[in-house]
Each structure stands twice: as C-alpha cells, then as structure tokens.
Amino acid sequence: MHLIRRSSVVKTLAIAALALALLGAGLAALWQGGALQQAWHWSQGVGQTLDASGQRASQAVERAAQANRRRADDDAISSQVMDALAASQNQDLLALQVETSHAMVTLRGTVSSRPLLDRAVAIANSAPGVHGVFSLIQVRADALG
C-alpha cells in the first residue's frame, strides 16, 4: 500500500521535474535566439513609457489643482473688494465691476468724480491678498466740466 503511494508521488515529482527542465531549456533557447531578449527590452521600454505618462498625468493634475486654487483665491479677493466698495455706501462705487486674475484686481465702470476714482482704487488695494489694481474707471464728462 505504501509502495503504491510512494510510487505515484515519485512519478508526479519526476514529471514535474521533467516539465521544469523542458521549460528551462525552452526559455534558454529562446533567450539565446534573442526572442526573449527582445521581449525583455520591449517590456522595459513599455514600462518607461508608462512611467513617463504617469508623471505627465500627475503634473497635469497638479497644474489643474493650482489653477483651481488660484481661481478660488481670485474669487475670494473679488468678493472682498466688492464688499468693501459696498461698505462705502456710495452708489457709484457699488456699481463698479470687479474682476481678479492672479491677485490683480481690475475695476471697471464710471464714477462722478476723480476723488471717487481714487477712493475705489485705494479700497481695492487695501483688500487682503491684492497684489495690484488696474483702474479702467472713467470719470463722467459732466462731472469734469
């Protein structure tokens, strides 16, 4: 009984050893023939290409995240400037358009006097996070005359 079991185990091991030997011999022949070397080099190239693609995708995601953060910061600055202009309780200043890009505020609109224009620019400059103010504000002609 034990002989039968041992015999079948030995046969199974012998078949497995033979299969591994044939597989090893086949792989060695393919390696020497250059097919496996070419496949290995190709797979290395594919791996490098995928790594580079992953790095580019990661950089693109980071750039998009930075742009989103910058837009959010710009929106917050615009809101702060508009709130400060509204707090002045002057209708001319309240009617001004405020745009912000890269922390640079642009003011557009029309006011009744040069001192109001200067006041609007000063209010915008005093808002937190503002790096500079472009004034495209016009003084009404009837106020100049």
DRENTIZA-78385 format. One record per residue: residue in one letter; residue number from 0; x, y, z of N, C-alpha, C in turn. Coordinates in steps of 0.05 Angstrom, whole numbers, plus 32768, in hexadecimal, padded with zeros to 4 digits. Example, Ala and Ser with C-alpha at 12.3 -4.5 7.8 and 13.67 -1.06 7.14 Angstrom:
// DRENTIZA-78385
<r res="a" n="0" n_u="8108" n_v="7F8E" n_w="809C" ca_u="80F6" ca_v="7FA6" ca_w="809C" c_u="8108" c_v="7FBE" c_w="809C"/>
<r res="s" n="1" n_u="8101" n_v="7FD3" n_w="808E" ca_u="8111" ca_v="7FEB" ca_w="808F" c_u="8102" c_v="8001" c_w="809D"/>
// end
This chain:
// DRENTIZA-78385
<r res="m" n="0" n_u="8010" n_v="7FE9" n_w="8000" ca_u="8000" ca_v="8000" ca_w="8000" c_u="8012" c_v="8019" c_w="8000"/>
<r res="h" n="1" n_u="8025" n_v="801A" n_w="8012" ca_u="8037" ca_v="8031" ca_w="8013" c_u="8048" c_v="8033" c_w="7FFA"/>
<r res="l" n="2" n_u="804E" n_v="801C" n_w="7FEE" ca_u="805E" ca_v="801D" ca_w="7FD6" c_u="804F" c_v="802A" c_w="7FBF"/>
<r res="i" n="3" n_u="8034" n_v="8025" n_w="7FBE" ca_u="8024" ca_v="8031" ca_w="7FA9" c_u="8024" c_v="804F" c_w="7FAB"/>
<r res="r" n="4" n_u="801F" n_v="8058" n_w="7FC3" ca_u="801E" ca_v="8075" ca_w="7FC8" c_u="8039" c_v="8082" c_w="7FC2"/>
<r res="r" n="5" n_u="804E" n_v="8076" n_w="7FCC" ca_u="8069" ca_v="8081" ca_w="7FC7" c_u="806F" c_v="8081" c_w="7FA9"/>
<r res="s" n="6" n_u="8067" n_v="806C" n_w="7F9C" ca_u="806D" ca_v="806A" ca_w="7F80" c_u="805E" c_v="8080" c_w="7F70"/>
<r res="s" n="7" n_u="8046" n_v="8086" n_w="7F77" ca_u="8037" ca_v="809B" ca_w="7F68" c_u="8042" c_v="80B6" c_w="7F6F"/>
<r res="v" n="8" n_u="804B" n_v="80BA" n_w="7F88" ca_u="8057" ca_v="80D4" ca_w="7F8F" c_u="8071" c_v="80D8" c_w="7F80"/>
<r res="v" n="9" n_u="8081" n_v="80C2" n_w="7F7F" ca_u="809A" ca_v="80C4" ca_w="7F71" c_u="8096" c_v="80C9" c_w="7F53"/>
<r res="k" n="10" n_u="8082" n_v="80BD" n_w="7F47" ca_u="807B" ca_v="80C1" ca_w="7F2B" c_u="8073" c_v="80DE" c_w="7F27"/>
<r res="t" n="11" n_u="8062" n_v="80E8" n_w="7F39" ca_u="8059" ca_v="8104" ca_w="7F36" c_u="8070" c_v="8118" c_w="7F38"/>
<r res="l" n="12" n_u="8082" n_v="8113" n_w="7F4B" ca_u="809A" ca_v="8124" ca_w="7F4E" c_u="80AC" c_v="8122" c_w="7F35"/>
<r res="a" n="13" n_u="80AF" n_v="810A" n_w="7F2B" ca_u="80C0" ca_v="8107" ca_w="7F13" c_u="80B4" c_v="8115" c_w="7EFB"/>
<r res="i" n="14" n_u="809A" n_v="8114" n_w="7EF8" ca_u="808C" ca_v="8122" ca_w="7EE2" c_u="8090" c_v="8140" c_w="7EE5"/>
<r res="a" n="15" n_u="808C" n_v="814A" n_w="7EFE" ca_u="808F" ca_v="8167" ca_w="7F03" c_u="80AC" c_v="816F" c_w="7EFE"/>
<r res="a" n="16" n_u="80C0" n_v="815F" n_w="7F06" ca_u="80DC" ca_v="8166" ca_w="7F01" c_u="80E2" c_v="8167" c_w="7EE3"/>
<r res="l" n="17" n_u="80D7" n_v="8154" n_w="7ED5" ca_u="80DB" ca_v="8153" ca_w="7EB8" c_u="80CE" c_v="816B" c_w="7EAA"/>
<r res="a" n="18" n_u="80B6" n_v="8173" n_w="7EB3" ca_u="80A8" ca_v="818A" ca_w="7EA8" c_u="80B9" c_v="81A3" c_w="7EAD"/>
<r res="l" n="19" n_u="80C3" n_v="81A6" n_w="7EC5" ca_u="80D3" ca_v="81BE" ca_w="7ECC" c_u="80ED" c_v="81BE" c_w="7EBC"/>
<r res="a" n="20" n_u="80F9" n_v="81A7" n_w="7EB8" ca_u="8112" ca_v="81A6" ca_w="7EA8" c_u="810C" c_v="81AD" c_w="7E8B"/>
<r res="l" n="21" n_u="80F6" n_v="81A3" n_w="7E80" ca_u="80EF" ca_v="81AA" ca_w="7E64" c_u="80E9" c_v="81C8" c_w="7E62"/>
<r res="l" n="22" n_u="80DA" n_v="81D3" n_w="7E76" ca_u="80D4" ca_v="81EF" ca_w="7E75" c_u="80ED" c_v="8200" c_w="7E77"/>
<r res="g" n="23" n_u="80FF" n_v="81F8" n_w="7E89" ca_u="8119" ca_v="8206" ca_w="7E8B" c_u="8129" c_v="8205" c_w="7E72"/>
<r res="a" n="24" n_u="8129" n_v="81EE" n_w="7E65" ca_u="8138" ca_v="81EA" ca_w="7E4D" c_u="812C" c_v="81FB" c_w="7E36"/>
<r res="g" n="25" n_u="8112" n_v="81FB" n_w="7E36" ca_u="8104" ca_v="820B" ca_w="7E21" c_u="8109" c_v="8229" c_w="7E25"/>
<r res="l" n="26" n_u="8108" n_v="8232" n_w="7E3E" ca_u="810D" ca_v="824E" ca_w="7E43" c_u="812A" c_v="8256" c_w="7E3D"/>
<r res="a" n="27" n_u="813C" n_v="8243" n_w="7E43" ca_u="8158" ca_v="8249" ca_w="7E3D" c_u="815C" c_v="824B" c_w="7E1F"/>
<r res="a" n="28" n_u="814F" n_v="8239" n_w="7E10" ca_u="8152" ca_v="823A" ca_w="7DF3" c_u="8146" c_v="8254" c_w="7DE8"/>
<r res="l" n="29" n_u="812F" n_v="825C" n_w="7DF3" ca_u="8123" ca_v="8276" ca_w="7DEA" c_u="8135" c_v="828D" c_w="7DF1"/>
<r res="w" n="30" n_u="8141" n_v="828D" n_w="7E09" ca_u="8153" ca_v="82A2" ca_w="7E11" c_u="816B" c_v="82A4" c_w="7DFF"/>
<r res="q" n="31" n_u="8177" n_v="828D" n_w="7DF9" ca_u="818E" ca_v="828C" ca_w="7DE7" c_u="8187" c_v="8295" c_w="7DCB"/>
<r res="g" n="32" n_u="816E" n_v="828E" n_w="7DC3" ca_u="8165" ca_v="8296" ca_w="7DA8" c_u="815F" c_v="82B4" c_w="7DA6"/>
<r res="g" n="33" n_u="815D" n_v="82C1" n_w="7DBC" ca_u="8158" ca_v="82DE" ca_w="7DBC" c_u="813B" c_v="82E5" c_w="7DC0"/>
<r res="a" n="34" n_u="8128" n_v="82D3" n_w="7DBD" ca_u="810C" ca_v="82D9" ca_w="7DBF" c_u="8105" c_v="82E3" c_w="7DDB"/>
<r res="l" n="35" n_u="810F" n_v="82D6" n_w="7DF0" ca_u="8109" ca_v="82DE" ca_w="7E0B" c_u="8117" c_v="82F8" c_w="7E12"/>
<r res="q" n="36" n_u="812F" n_v="82FC" n_w="7E07" ca_u="813E" ca_v="8315" ca_w="7E0B" c_u="812E" c_v="832C" c_w="7DFF"/>
<r res="q" n="37" n_u="8124" n_v="8329" n_w="7DE7" ca_u="8114" ca_v="833E" ca_w="7DDA" c_u="80FB" c_v="8343" c_w="7DEA"/>
<r res="a" n="38" n_u="80EE" n_v="832E" n_w="7DF3" ca_u="80D6" ca_v="8332" ca_w="7E03" c_u="80DC" c_v="8340" c_w="7E1D"/>
<r res="w" n="39" n_u="80F2" n_v="8339" n_w="7E2A" ca_u="80FA" ca_v="8346" ca_w="7E43" c_u="8100" c_v="8363" c_w="7E3F"/>
<r res="h" n="40" n_u="810F" n_v="836A" n_w="7E2A" ca_u="8115" ca_v="8386" ca_w="7E24" c_u="80FB" c_v="8395" c_w="7E1D"/>
<r res="w" n="41" n_u="80EA" n_v="8389" n_w="7E0E" ca_u="80D0" ca_v="8396" ca_w="7E07" c_u="80C0" c_v="839C" c_w="7E20"/>
<r res="s" n="42" n_u="80BF" n_v="8388" n_w="7E32" ca_u="80AF" ca_v="838C" ca_w="7E4B" c_u="80BC" c_v="83A2" c_w="7E5C"/>
<r res="q" n="43" n_u="80D6" n_v="83A4" n_w="7E5C" ca_u="80E3" ca_v="83BA" ca_w="7E6B" c_u="80DC" c_v="83D5" c_w="7E5E"/>
<r res="g" n="44" n_u="80DB" n_v="83D6" n_w="7E44" ca_u="80D4" ca_v="83EF" ca_w="7E36" c_u="80B7" c_v="83F7" c_w="7E3C"/>
<r res="v" n="45" n_u="80A5" n_v="83E3" n_w="7E3C" ca_u="8089" ca_v="83E8" ca_w="7E43" c_u="8087" c_v="83F2" c_w="7E5F"/>
<r res="g" n="46" n_u="8096" n_v="83E6" n_w="7E71" ca_u="8095" ca_v="83EF" ca_w="7E8D" c_u="809E" c_v="840B" c_w="7E90"/>
<r res="q" n="47" n_u="80B4" n_v="8413" n_w="7E82" ca_u="80BE" ca_v="842E" ca_w="7E83" c_u="80A9" c_v="8442" c_w="7E77"/>
<r res="t" n="48" n_u="809D" n_v="843A" n_w="7E61" ca_u="8088" ca_v="844B" ca_w="7E55" c_u="8071" c_v="844F" c_w="7E68"/>
<r res="l" n="49" n_u="8068" n_v="843A" n_w="7E75" ca_u="8052" ca_v="843C" ca_w="7E88" c_u="805A" c_v="844E" c_w="7EA0"/>
<r res="d" n="50" n_u="8073" n_v="844B" n_w="7EA9" ca_u="807C" ca_v="845C" ca_w="7EBF" c_u="807B" c_v="8479" c_w="7EB7"/>
<r res="a" n="51" n_u="8085" n_v="847F" n_w="7E9F" ca_u="8086" ca_v="849B" ca_w="7E96" c_u="8069" c_v="84A5" c_w="7E92"/>
<r res="s" n="52" n_u="8058" n_v="8495" n_w="7E88" ca_u="803C" ca_v="849D" ca_w="7E84" c_u="802F" c_v="84A3" c_w="7E9F"/>
<r res="g" n="53" n_u="8035" n_v="8492" n_w="7EB3" ca_u="802A" ca_v="8496" ca_w="7ECE" c_u="8034" c_v="84B0" c_w="7EDA"/>
<r res="q" n="54" n_u="804D" n_v="84B6" n_w="7ED6" ca_u="8059" ca_v="84CF" ca_w="7EE0" c_u="804C" c_v="84E7" c_w="7ED3"/>
<r res="r" n="55" n_u="8048" n_v="84E6" n_w="7EB8" ca_u="803B" ca_v="84FC" ca_w="7EAA" c_u="801E" c_v="8500" c_w="7EB4"/>
<r res="a" n="56" n_u="8010" n_v="84EA" n_w="7EB8" ca_u="7FF5" ca_v="84EC" ca_w="7EC2" c_u="7FF4" c_v="84F8" c_w="7EDD"/>
<r res="s" n="57" n_u="8006" n_v="84F0" n_w="7EEE" ca_u="8008" ca_v="84FA" ca_w="7F09" c_u="800E" c_v="8518" c_w="7F09"/>
<r res="q" n="58" n_u="8020" n_v="8521" n_w="7EF7" ca_u="8026" ca_v="853D" ca_w="7EF5" c_u="800E" c_v="854D" c_w="7EEB"/>
<r res="a" n="59" n_u="7FFF" n_v="8542" n_w="7ED8" ca_u="7FE8" ca_v="854F" ca_w="7ECD" c_u="7FD2" c_v="8552" c_w="7EE3"/>
<r res="v" n="60" n_u="7FCF" n_v="853E" n_w="7EF3" ca_u="7FBC" ca_v="853F" ca_w="7F09" c_u="7FC4" c_v="8555" c_w="7F1D"/>
<r res="e" n="61" n_u="7FDE" n_v="8556" n_w="7F23" ca_u="7FE8" ca_v="856B" ca_w="7F36" c_u="7FE4" c_v="8587" c_w="7F2B"/>
<r res="r" n="62" n_u="7FE9" n_v="858A" n_w="7F11" ca_u="7FE5" ca_v="85A5" ca_w="7F04" c_u="7FC8" c_v="85AC" c_w="7F06"/>
<r res="a" n="63" n_u="7FB6" n_v="859A" n_w="7F00" ca_u="7F99" ca_v="859F" ca_w="7F02" c_u="7F91" c_v="85A6" c_w="7F1E"/>
<r res="a" n="64" n_u="7F9C" n_v="8598" n_w="7F32" ca_u="7F95" ca_v="859E" ca_w="7F4E" c_u="7F9F" c_v="85BA" c_w="7F55"/>
<r res="q" n="65" n_u="7FB7" n_v="85C1" n_w="7F4C" ca_u="7FC1" ca_v="85DC" ca_w="7F52" c_u="7FB0" c_v="85F1" c_w="7F45"/>
<r res="a" n="66" n_u="7FA7" n_v="85EC" n_w="7F2C" ca_u="7F96" ca_v="8600" ca_w="7F1F" c_u="7F7B" c_v="8602" c_w="7F2D"/>
<r res="n" n="67" n_u="7F71" n_v="85EC" n_w="7F37" ca_u="7F58" ca_v="85ED" ca_w="7F46" c_u="7F5B" c_v="85FD" c_w="7F60"/>
<r res="r" n="68" n_u="7F72" n_v="85F8" n_w="7F6E" ca_u="7F77" ca_v="8607" ca_w="7F87" c_u="7F7A" c_v="8625" c_w="7F81"/>
<r res="r" n="69" n_u="7F88" n_v="862C" n_w="7F6B" ca_u="7F8C" ca_v="8648" ca_w="7F63" c_u="7F71" c_v="8655" c_w="7F5D"/>
<r res="r" n="70" n_u="7F5F" n_v="8646" n_w="7F4E" ca_u="7F45" ca_v="8651" ca_w="7F48" c_u="7F35" c_v="8656" c_w="7F61"/>
<r res="a" n="71" n_u="7F37" n_v="8643" n_w="7F74" ca_u="7F28" ca_v="8646" ca_w="7F8D" c_u="7F33" c_v="865E" c_w="7F9C"/>
<r res="d" n="72" n_u="7F4D" n_v="8662" n_w="7F9D" ca_u="7F5A" ca_v="8679" ca_w="7FAA" c_u="7F51" c_v="8693" c_w="7F9C"/>
<r res="d" n="73" n_u="7F50" n_v="8693" n_w="7F82" ca_u="7F48" ca_v="86AA" ca_w="7F73" c_u="7F2B" c_v="86B1" c_w="7F78"/>
<r res="d" n="74" n_u="7F1A" n_v="869D" n_w="7F79" ca_u="7EFD" ca_v="86A1" ca_w="7F80" c_u="7EFA" c_v="86AD" c_w="7F9B"/>
<r res="a" n="75" n_u="7F0A" n_v="86A3" n_w="7FAE" ca_u="7F08" ca_v="86AE" ca_w="7FCA" c_u="7F11" c_v="86CB" c_w="7FCB"/>
<r res="i" n="76" n_u="7F26" n_v="86D1" n_w="7FBC" ca_u="7F30" ca_v="86ED" ca_w="7FBB" c_u="7F1A" c_v="86FF" c_w="7FAF"/>
<r res="s" n="77" n_u="7F0F" n_v="86F7" n_w="7F99" ca_u="7EF9" ca_v="8707" ca_w="7F8C" c_u="7EE2" c_v="870B" c_w="7F9F"/>
<r res="s" n="78" n_u="7EDB" n_v="86F7" n_w="7FAE" ca_u="7EC5" ca_v="86FA" ca_w="7FC1" c_u="7ECC" c_v="870E" c_w="7FD7"/>
<r res="q" n="79" n_u="7EE5" n_v="870C" n_w="7FE1" ca_u="7EEE" ca_v="871F" ca_w="7FF6" c_u="7EEE" c_v="873C" c_w="7FEC"/>
<r res="v" n="80" n_u="7EF7" n_v="8740" n_w="7FD3" ca_u="7EF7" ca_v="875B" ca_w="7FC8" c_u="7EDB" c_v="8765" c_w="7FC4"/>
<r res="m" n="81" n_u="7EC9" n_v="8754" n_w="7FB9" ca_u="7EAD" ca_v="875D" ca_w="7FB6" c_u="7EA0" c_v="8763" c_w="7FD0"/>
<r res="d" n="82" n_u="7EA5" n_v="8753" n_w="7FE5" ca_u="7E9A" ca_v="8758" ca_w="8000" c_u="7EA5" c_v="8773" c_w="800A"/>
<r res="a" n="83" n_u="7EBE" n_v="8779" n_w="8006" ca_u="7ECA" ca_v="8792" ca_w="8010" c_u="7EBE" c_v="87AA" c_w="8001"/>
<r res="l" n="84" n_u="7EBA" n_v="87A7" n_w="7FE7" ca_u="7EAE" ca_v="87BC" ca_w="7FD7" c_u="7E91" c_v="87C1" c_w="7FE0"/>
<r res="a" n="85" n_u="7E83" n_v="87AB" n_w="7FE5" ca_u="7E67" ca_v="87AD" ca_w="7FEE" c_u="7E66" c_v="87BB" c_w="800A"/>
<r res="a" n="86" n_u="7E7A" n_v="87B5" n_w="801B" ca_u="7E7A" ca_v="87C1" ca_w="8036" c_u="7E7E" c_v="87E0" c_w="8035"/>
<r res="s" n="87" n_u="7E88" n_v="87EA" n_w="801E" ca_u="7E8B" ca_v="8807" ca_w="801B" c_u="7E70" c_v="8815" c_w="8019"/>
<r res="q" n="88" n_u="7E5C" n_v="8806" n_w="8012" ca_u="7E40" ca_v="8810" ca_w="800F" c_u="7E3E" c_v="8826" c_w="7FFA"/>
<r res="n" n="89" n_u="7E50" n_v="8825" n_w="7FE6" ca_u="7E4F" ca_v="8838" ca_w="7FD0" c_u="7E44" c_v="8829" c_w="7FB7"/>
<r res="q" n="90" n_u="7E30" n_v="8833" n_w="7FAA" ca_u="7E23" ca_v="8825" ca_w="7F94" c_u="7E37" c_v="8821" c_w="7F7C"/>
<r res="d" n="91" n_u="7E48" n_v="8835" n_w="7F77" ca_u="7E5C" ca_v="8833" ca_w="7F62" c_u="7E6F" c_v="881C" c_w="7F67"/>
<r res="l" n="92" n_u="7E79" n_v="881A" n_w="7F80" ca_u="7E8C" ca_v="8805" ca_w="7F86" c_u="7E7E" c_v="87EA" c_w="7F87"/>
<r res="l" n="93" n_u="7E65" n_v="87E9" n_w="7F8F" ca_u="7E56" ca_v="87D0" ca_w="7F90" c_u="7E51" c_v="87C5" c_w="7F74"/>
<r res="a" n="94" n_u="7E50" n_v="87D7" n_w="7F60" ca_u="7E4A" ca_v="87CF" ca_w="7F44" c_u="7E63" c_v="87C5" c_w="7F35"/>
<r res="l" n="95" n_u="7E7A" n_v="87C8" n_w="7F40" ca_u="7E93" ca_v="87C0" ca_w="7F32" c_u="7E94" c_v="87A2" c_w="7F2F"/>
<r res="q" n="96" n_u="7EA0" n_v="879A" n_w="7F18" ca_u="7EA5" ca_v="877D" ca_w="7F13" c_u="7EC1" c_v="8777" c_w="7F1E"/>
<r res="v" n="97" n_u="7EC3" n_v="875F" n_w="7F2B" ca_u="7EDC" ca_v="8757" ca_w="7F36" c_u="7EE3" c_v="873B" c_w="7F2A"/>
<r res="e" n="98" n_u="7EFB" n_v="873A" n_w="7F1F" ca_u="7F05" ca_v="8720" ca_w="7F14" c_u="7F21" c_v="871C" c_w="7F20"/>
<r res="t" n="99" n_u="7F28" n_v="8703" n_w="7F26" ca_u="7F42" ca_v="86FD" ca_w="7F32" c_u="7F4F" c_v="86E6" c_w="7F22"/>
<r res="s" n="100" n_u="7F68" n_v="86E9" n_w="7F1B" ca_u="7F77" ca_v="86D4" ca_w="7F0F" c_u="7F93" c_v="86D5" c_w="7F1A"/>
<r res="h" n="101" n_u="7F9C" n_v="86BE" n_w="7F25" ca_u="7FB7" ca_v="86BC" ca_w="7F31" c_u="7FBB" c_v="86D2" c_w="7F46"/>
<r res="a" n="102" n_u="7FA7" n_v="86D8" n_w="7F55" ca_u="7FA7" ca_v="86EB" ca_w="7F6C" c_u="7FA9" c_v="8708" c_w="7F62"/>
<r res="m" n="103" n_u="7FA6" n_v="870C" n_w="7F48" ca_u="7FA5" ca_v="8727" ca_w="7F3D" c_u="7F88" c_v="872F" c_w="7F38"/>
<r res="v" n="104" n_u="7F7F" n_v="8745" n_w="7F45" ca_u="7F63" ca_v="874D" ca_w="7F43" c_u="7F60" c_v="8761" c_w="7F2D"/>
<r res="t" n="105" n_u="7F4B" n_v="875E" n_w="7F1D" ca_u="7F44" ca_v="8771" ca_w="7F08" c_u="7F29" c_v="877D" c_w="7F0F"/>
<r res="l" n="106" n_u="7F28" n_v="8797" n_w="7F11" ca_u="7F0F" ca_v="87A6" ca_w="7F16" c_u="7F06" c_v="87B3" c_w="7EFD"/>
<r res="r" n="107" n_u="7EEB" n_v="87AF" n_w="7EF6" ca_u="7EDF" ca_v="87BB" ca_w="7EDF" c_u="7EC6" c_v="87CA" c_w="7EE7"/>
<r res="g" n="108" n_u="7EC0" n_v="87DF" n_w="7ED9" ca_u="7EA8" ca_v="87EE" ca_w="7EDD" c_u="7EAC" c_v="880C" c_w="7EDB"/>
<r res="t" n="109" n_u="7E98" n_v="881A" n_w="7EE5" ca_u="7E99" ca_v="8837" ca_w="7EE3" c_u="7E92" c_v="8843" c_w="7EFE"/>
<r res="v" n="110" n_u="7EA0" n_v="8858" n_w="7F06" ca_u="7E9B" ca_v="8866" ca_w="7F1F" c_u="7E97" c_v="8883" c_w="7F19"/>
<r res="s" n="111" n_u="7E8D" n_v="8892" n_w="7F2D" ca_u="7E86" ca_v="88AE" ca_w="7F29" c_u="7E9E" c_v="88C1" c_w="7F2E"/>
<r res="s" n="112" n_u="7EB4" n_v="88B7" n_w="7F3A" ca_u="7ECA" ca_v="88CA" ca_w="7F3F" c_u="7EE4" c_v="88BB" c_w="7F41"/>
<r res="r" n="113" n_u="7EFA" n_v="88CA" n_w="7F3E" ca_u="7F15" ca_v="88BE" ca_w="7F40" c_u="7F1B" c_v="88B4" c_w="7F5D"/>
<r res="p" n="114" n_u="7F12" n_v="88C2" n_w="7F72" ca_u="7F16" ca_v="88B8" ca_w="7F8D" c_u="7F08" c_v="889D" c_w="7F91"/>
<r res="l" n="115" n_u="7EF1" n_v="8898" n_w="7F85" ca_u="7EE4" ca_v="887E" ca_w="7F88" c_u="7EF4" c_v="8869" c_w="7F79"/>
<r res="l" n="116" n_u="7EFF" n_v="886F" n_w="7F63" ca_u="7F10" ca_v="885C" ca_w="7F54" c_u="7F28" c_v="8854" c_w="7F66"/>
<r res="d" n="117" n_u="7F35" n_v="8869" n_w="7F72" ca_u="7F4C" ca_v="8863" ca_w="7F84" c_u="7F43" c_v="8853" c_w="7F9C"/>
<r res="r" n="118" n_u="7F2C" n_v="8859" n_w="7FA6" ca_u="7F22" ca_v="884A" ca_w="7FBE" c_u="7F1D" c_v="882C" c_w="7FB6"/>
<r res="a" n="119" n_u="7F11" n_v="8827" n_w="7F9F" ca_u="7F0C" ca_v="880C" ca_w="7F96" c_u="7F26" c_v="87FC" c_w="7F94"/>
<r res="v" n="120" n_u="7F3B" n_v="8809" n_w="7F88" ca_u="7F55" ca_v="87FC" ca_w="7F85" c_u="7F61" c_v="87F6" c_w="7FA1"/>
<r res="a" n="121" n_u="7F5F" n_v="8809" n_w="7FB3" ca_u="7F6A" ca_v="8806" ca_w="7FCE" c_u="7F5C" c_v="87EF" c_w="7FDC"/>
<r res="i" n="122" n_u="7F41" n_v="87EE" n_w="7FDA" ca_u="7F32" ca_v="87D8" ca_w="7FE7" c_u="7F3B" c_v="87BD" c_w="7FDC"/>
<r res="a" n="123" n_u="7F3E" n_v="87BB" n_w="7FC1" ca_u="7F46" ca_v="87A2" ca_w="7FB5" c_u="7F62" c_v="879A" c_w="7FBE"/>
<r res="n" n="124" n_u="7F74" n_v="87AD" n_w="7FBF" ca_u="7F90" ca_v="87A8" ca_w="7FC7" c_u="7F91" c_v="879E" c_w="7FE4"/>
<r res="s" n="125" n_u="7F7E" n_v="87A7" n_w="7FF4" ca_u="7F80" ca_v="87A0" ca_w="8011" c_u="7F74" c_v="8784" c_w="8017"/>
<r res="a" n="126" n_u="7F68" n_v="8777" n_w="8003" ca_u="7F5C" ca_v="875D" ca_w="8008" c_u="7F72" c_v="8748" c_w="800B"/>
<r res="p" n="127" n_u="7F6E" n_v="8735" n_w="801D" ca_u="7F83" ca_v="8720" ca_w="8022" c_u="7F88" c_v="8710" c_w="8008"/>
<r res="g" n="128" n_u="7FA1" n_v="870B" n_w="8003" ca_u="7FA9" ca_v="86FA" ca_w="7FEC" c_u="7FAC" c_v="8708" c_w="7FD2"/>
<r res="v" n="129" n_u="7FA5" n_v="8722" n_w="7FD0" ca_u="7FA7" ca_v="8731" ca_w="7FB7" c_u="7FC5" c_v="8738" c_w="7FB2"/>
<r res="h" n="130" n_u="7FCE" n_v="8731" n_w="7F9A" ca_u="7FE9" ca_v="8738" ca_w="7F92" c_u="7FEB" c_v="8752" c_w="7F83"/>
<r res="g" n="131" n_u="7FD5" n_v="875B" n_w="7F77" ca_u="7FD4" ca_v="8774" ca_w="7F68" c_u="7FB8" c_v="8779" c_w="7F5D"/>
<r res="v" n="132" n_u="7FB4" n_v="8792" n_w="7F54" ca_u="7F9A" ca_v="8799" ca_w="7F4A" c_u="7F9D" c_v="87A7" c_w="7F2F"/>
<r res="f" n="133" n_u="7F8D" n_v="879E" n_w="7F1C" ca_u="7F8B" ca_v="87AC" ca_w="7F02" c_u="7F71" c_v="87BB" c_w="7F02"/>
<r res="s" n="134" n_u="7F73" n_v="87D5" n_w="7EFE" ca_u="7F5A" ca_v="87E5" ca_w="7EFE" c_u="7F53" c_v="87EB" c_w="7EE1"/>
<r res="l" n="135" n_u="7F3C" n_v="87E1" n_w="7ED9" ca_u="7F30" ca_v="87E8" ca_w="7EBF" c_u="7F17" c_v="87F9" c_w="7EC4"/>
<r res="i" n="136" n_u="7F17" n_v="8806" n_w="7EDB" ca_u="7F00" ca_v="8817" ca_w="7EE3" c_u="7F02" c_v="8832" c_w="7ED4"/>
<r res="q" n="137" n_u="7EEB" n_v="883B" n_w="7ECB" ca_u="7EEA" ca_v="8854" ca_w="7EBD" c_u="7EDA" c_v="8868" c_w="7ECF"/>
<r res="v" n="138" n_u="7EE2" n_v="8881" n_w="7ECE" ca_u="7ED4" ca_v="8896" ca_w="7EDC" c_u="7EC0" c_v="88A2" c_w="7EC7"/>
<r res="r" n="139" n_u="7EA7" n_v="88A4" n_w="7ECF" ca_u="7E93" ca_v="88AF" ca_w="7EBD" c_u="7E9B" c_v="88CB" c_w="7EB4"/>
<r res="a" n="140" n_u="7E96" n_v="88D0" n_w="7E9A" ca_u="7E9E" ca_v="88E9" ca_w="7E8E" c_u="7E90" c_v="8901" c_w="7E9A"/>
<r res="d" n="141" n_u="7E76" n_v="88FD" n_w="7EA2" ca_u="7E68" ca_v="8913" ca_w="7EAD" c_u="7E73" c_v="891C" c_w="7EC8"/>
<r res="a" n="142" n_u="7E81" n_v="8909" n_w="7ED6" ca_u="7E8D" ca_v="8910" ca_w="7EF0" c_u="7EA7" c_v="891F" c_w="7EED"/>
<r res="l" n="143" n_u="7EB4" n_v="891C" n_w="7ED5" ca_u="7ECD" ca_v="8929" ca_w="7ED1" c_u="7ECB" c_v="8947" c_w="7ECA"/>
<r res="g" n="144" n_u="7EB5" n_v="894D" n_w="7EBD" ca_u="7EB1" ca_v="8968" ca_w="7EB1" c_u="7EAC" c_v="897D" c_w="7EC4"/>
// end
